[in-house]
């Protein structure tokens, strides 16, 4: 992910005999490249050992694996044991983890979680649109990771995220995030042609009491009319977007709806974090 420094990544596998170390790598992307192709899901800890909606991550792994032609189920008890072993082995104050499911094999890679600088949340970030798409947009497939990594390497200096742009001009999602826009007091986000993120689902929950939700993408030609915009992911939470391509979003500063949603989101994850 843009802005996240590479660290030492430990990968473990759940086996019949317990948990087996696989390898150490320089980054999560490098760890994924070592593993067989499969479904994946990325999450972070809160308070050292707390994770949010772990069950939803497992369901998404199963759904993606089925769409990749390998239907299988994951033992949730074994998966929690694997996650706990990774956290214990990593020994980080906070961790970023990637689960990879290549049925019947389940892996977890763990690195230290380093949050983005506070200034990015206070000042907002820039994004650029990219003529890219996922071949199977509803599938969290490790085959997309090299594509995203290459695209990140080509982003201009100072740009946080690349936004996937559909042929009809719709801004779909980020390379590793979901995208939201506030337009005329409504919260807009693509519903069908994207990867449904776990963090995205949490944001939609807290947004229901504050904004009218419109399941339609913001088009690139609607950028001048945007009141606010933000991206979401497990590692970023809610990150304000104040520039898209060469155009400022509204006055170029994070807006009140984004700040309110960020506060509500932070409160929700604190309440829901379960120890593993």
Secondary structure as the mmCIF struct_conf table of DSSP 4:
data_model
#
loop_
_struct_conf.conf_type_id
_struct_conf.id
_struct_conf.beg_label_comp_id
_struct_conf.beg_label_asym_id
_struct_conf.beg_label_seq_id
_struct_conf.end_label_comp_id
_struct_conf.end_label_asym_id
_struct_conf.end_label_seq_id
TURN_TY1_P TURN_TY1_P1 UNK A 2 UNK A 3
STRN STRN1 UNK A 9 UNK A 15
TURN_TY1_P TURN_TY1_P2 UNK A 16 UNK A 17
STRN STRN2 UNK A 18 UNK A 25
BEND BEND1 UNK A 26 UNK A 27
HELX_RH_AL_P HELX_RH_AL_P1 UNK A 28 UNK A 34
BEND BEND2 UNK A 35 UNK A 35
HELX_LH_PP_P HELX_LH_PP_P1 UNK A 36 UNK A 36
BEND BEND3 UNK A 37 UNK A 37
STRN STRN3 UNK A 39 UNK A 44
STRN STRN4 UNK A 46 UNK A 46
TURN_TY1_P TURN_TY1_P3 UNK A 47 UNK A 49
STRN STRN5 UNK A 50 UNK A 51
BEND BEND4 UNK A 52 UNK A 52
HELX_RH_AL_P HELX_RH_AL_P2 UNK A 54 UNK A 67
TURN_TY1_P TURN_TY1_P4 UNK A 68 UNK A 69
HELX_RH_AL_P HELX_RH_AL_P3 UNK A 76 UNK A 90
BEND BEND5 UNK A 93 UNK A 94
STRN STRN6 UNK A 95 UNK A 102
TURN_TY1_P TURN_TY1_P5 UNK A 103 UNK A 104
STRN STRN7 UNK A 105 UNK A 112
HELX_LH_PP_P HELX_LH_PP_P2 UNK A 115 UNK A 117
HELX_RH_AL_P HELX_RH_AL_P4 UNK A 118 UNK A 123
STRN STRN8 UNK A 125 UNK A 130
BEND BEND6 UNK A 131 UNK A 131
TURN_TY1_P TURN_TY1_P6 UNK A 135 UNK A 138
STRN STRN9 UNK A 141 UNK A 141
HELX_RH_3T_P HELX_RH_3T_P1 UNK A 142 UNK A 144
HELX_RH_AL_P HELX_RH_AL_P5 UNK A 145 UNK A 153
TURN_TY1_P TURN_TY1_P7 UNK A 154 UNK A 154
BEND BEND7 UNK A 155 UNK A 155
HELX_LH_PP_P HELX_LH_PP_P3 UNK A 156 UNK A 156
TURN_TY1_P TURN_TY1_P8 UNK A 157 UNK A 158
STRN STRN10 UNK A 159 UNK A 165
TURN_TY1_P TURN_TY1_P9 UNK A 167 UNK A 168
BEND BEND8 UNK A 169 UNK A 169
STRN STRN11 UNK A 170 UNK A 174
BEND BEND9 UNK A 175 UNK A 177
STRN STRN12 UNK A 178 UNK A 183
TURN_TY1_P TURN_TY1_P10 UNK A 184 UNK A 185
STRN STRN13 UNK A 186 UNK A 188
BEND BEND10 UNK A 192 UNK A 194
HELX_RH_AL_P HELX_RH_AL_P6 UNK A 198 UNK A 207
TURN_TY1_P TURN_TY1_P11 UNK A 208 UNK A 210
BEND BEND11 UNK A 211 UNK A 211
STRN STRN14 UNK A 212 UNK A 214
BEND BEND12 UNK A 216 UNK A 216
HELX_LH_PP_P HELX_LH_PP_P4 UNK A 217 UNK A 217
STRN STRN15 UNK A 218 UNK A 219
HELX_RH_3T_P HELX_RH_3T_P2 UNK A 220 UNK A 225
BEND BEND13 UNK A 227 UNK A 227
STRN STRN16 UNK A 228 UNK A 233
TURN_TY1_P TURN_TY1_P12 UNK A 234 UNK A 236
STRN STRN17 UNK A 237 UNK A 244
TURN_TY1_P TURN_TY1_P13 UNK A 245 UNK A 246
STRN STRN18 UNK A 247 UNK A 248
BEND BEND14 UNK A 249 UNK A 249
TURN_TY1_P TURN_TY1_P14 UNK A 250 UNK A 251
BEND BEND15 UNK A 252 UNK A 253
HELX_RH_AL_P HELX_RH_AL_P7 UNK A 256 UNK A 272
STRN STRN19 UNK A 274 UNK A 275
#
